Amino acid sequence: MTSQIVQEALSHPMVKAGKQPKASIAKAGQGKVAQYAERISANWHSTTASIMKVAEDCYSAREELSVAEKHDLVQRLPFGESMFSKLASIGGDKRLKANQTLLSPSISTIDLIRKLPDEQFEMAKTEKVLGLTRDQVKEWIQTKATKPVRRPISAAELPLALYCIYPKQHLDAEQHAKVWSVVIEMAESQGLEAASFTGENIIGQLKALFTKKAVAT
């Protein structure tokens, strides 16, 4: 790809040295998107090794491509933004890459293991938990967790921190999709959850969400 760009630059003698025509840049960007889309789609949902290849490509694409290019890439893939973000987080975890031969060929299970803190990850490795099913891993995690004392729920319980991102003006569908993609990536990379509220009854939607979470816990 680099040699192609150089050849195109040399074929335009009127272009100053060090500057590349915008058309060439756009073409190079589209080429990168197409390459990622082809590799990710080819390896999608097969063996553990294939899943990790997809995850590594998603991670590289997330780090290399612009927001617009990532949006274009996701449109070409056999899965959506949420799965792309999940796979990118898996691909950026060095622990998973180093131990991929021990993992089961399940994206949801691998993602569950990814969320383990380092100490618990090493414990899971020692106790040969990394290759179990998702339900078995969840059961193992529950046995290691200290259950908190349940408190009566008198009202909706809010989280210790709530981060708010909002536009100063109305966003169209494409703008909203791009912003939401970035928010999901940020949340996944920090082990957080993300939620989007639109319409007139935003406060009601917010209360309903955390009332449901409080009841579930």
N, C-alpha and C positions, 0 to 999 in steps of 0.2 A: 504493500500500500504506500509506503514511504517513497519507494523508487518511482511509483506511478506519479505521485505528486511532484517529485523533482523533475521528471520528464515533462510534465505539463508546464511547470514554471519555466524551464529552458526553452520551450516552444513559443513563449511570449516574450520576445526581446524588449518590448516597450515597458514591461513591468520592472520596477526598481528592484534591485537586489534585496533580498530579505522580506519582500512583500509578496503575498500570494493572492491571486484573484479570488473574490468572494465566491464565484461559481465553483472554483476548484475546492474551496473549503467545504462548501455545502455538499459537493459530490463526494468528498472524502468522508464527511460525516455520515452520509447515507450508506456509503460502503461499509463503514464500521457497524452501523445498525443492522444491515443485511447479514453480515458475518455472524454477529451475536445471535440474531434470530434463527439462522440456519443451524448453528451448533447447539443452541439451547433446545430447539424443537426436536433435533435428531436424538438427543440423549435423554429427553424428558421421560421421567417416571419408569425407569427400567431397573437396573441393578443399583446397589449402593454406590459403586464406582461411577455409574452414569449420573446418578443424582448429585454426587459431589462435583462432577464436571459441570453440570448445569448450575449448581450453586456457585462455583468459582467464577463461571462466566457472568452470572447475574451480579455477583459482587464487583467484578471488574467493570462491567457495564455501568453499574450504579456510581462507581468512583470516576469513570472516564467520561461518560456521556453527559451532555447538557440536559436540563429538565425537558426541553422539547424533544430531544433525541430519545430520551428514556420513554417518554409518552408514545412516541412513534414505535419504539421497540416493543412495548407491551401490547400494542395493537396487532403486532405480527405473531405473538406467542399464543400457545394453546392454553394459557391461564391468565389471570388478571393481576392487578396491581398488588393486592394483598399477598398473593403467592410469590410474586416477583420479589417483594420486600423480604418475605420470610426466607426465601432461598438465598438472597443476597446476604442476609445476616448469618445464615449457615455457612456460606462460602467464605465469610470473613473471620470465622472462628478457627484459630490455629489448632485448638485442641481436637476438634472434629477431624480436621485434615490429617493430623498425626495419628489418629486412631480409627480411620475410616474402615479398616478391615474388620473392626470389632462391631460396627454399627449394623443395624437391620436395614433392609431396603424400604424404609418408610419415612417419608418427609415429615409427617406429624410427629413420629417418634424421635427422629433426629433433632427436630426443633425443640421438643420437650427436654431432651438431654442438653441441648445448647444453653438452655436457661438455668442449668444447675450452676451454683457457685463452684469455684475451683476445688475447694476441699471436698464437696459432695460429689463432684465429677470424678475425682481420683478414687473416692470410696466406691462409686458405682463401677468404675473400671476394675478395681480389685475384687469386687463381689460379682463380677461378670454380669452386670445388669445392662451394659450398653447394647447388647444384641437382642434383648427381650422385646416383646410387643409393647405397644403404647400403654395398654391397660396394666400390664405387669410393671412397667416403669412407674406409672402413676401410683400403683399400690406400694411399690418400694419407697417412693418419695414420701408417701403418707406415713409409712412406718418410721421414717427418720424425722418426721416433723413433730414438734411439740405443739399439741393442740391448745389454743388459747381458751380462756374461760369465756363461755358464751354469756352475752349480756342481753337482757330483754330489749327488743326493738320498739322504741316508743315513737320514733320518727325516722325519716330517711337519713342514713348515715353518710356523710360526705367524706371524701378522701382527705388525707393530711395536706395534700397540695393539689391544686387544680390550675392548669396552665391554659390560658385563653389566647387564641389567635383569631383575629377577625378583620375583615376587609373594611376599608373606609367608604367603599362604594360597591354597588351591585356587581357581581361577577357573572359572566356568561358561563355556559356549561363547560367549555374548553378551559377557561381560566380556573374554574373550580376544580376540574380534574387534575390540573397541573399542581395547584396548591395542595390538594388532598394527597397527592402522590408523595410530595415532599414531607408532609406531616406524618404520614404512615412510616416513611423511611426513618425519620427522626425518632418516632416512638419505638419502633422495632429495635433500633440500634441501642436504645437506652433501657430496653426491657419494660417499656410503658405501654399502656393501651390508649387508643385514639378513638374519638367519637365525633361525628359531625352533626350539627343541629341546624336545620333550615326552616323557614316559614315563620308564621306569626307567633306560635306558641313555643318558643325556644325554652323559656323557663319551665314550662310544664314538661317538656321532653327531658330536660336535665333532671328534674325531680324524679320522673318516672324511671330513668336509667339507674340512679343511685338507690332508689327504693328497691328496685329489682335486685341489685347487687347486695344490698343489706339483707334482704330476705334469703338470698342464696347462701350467704355465709352463716 
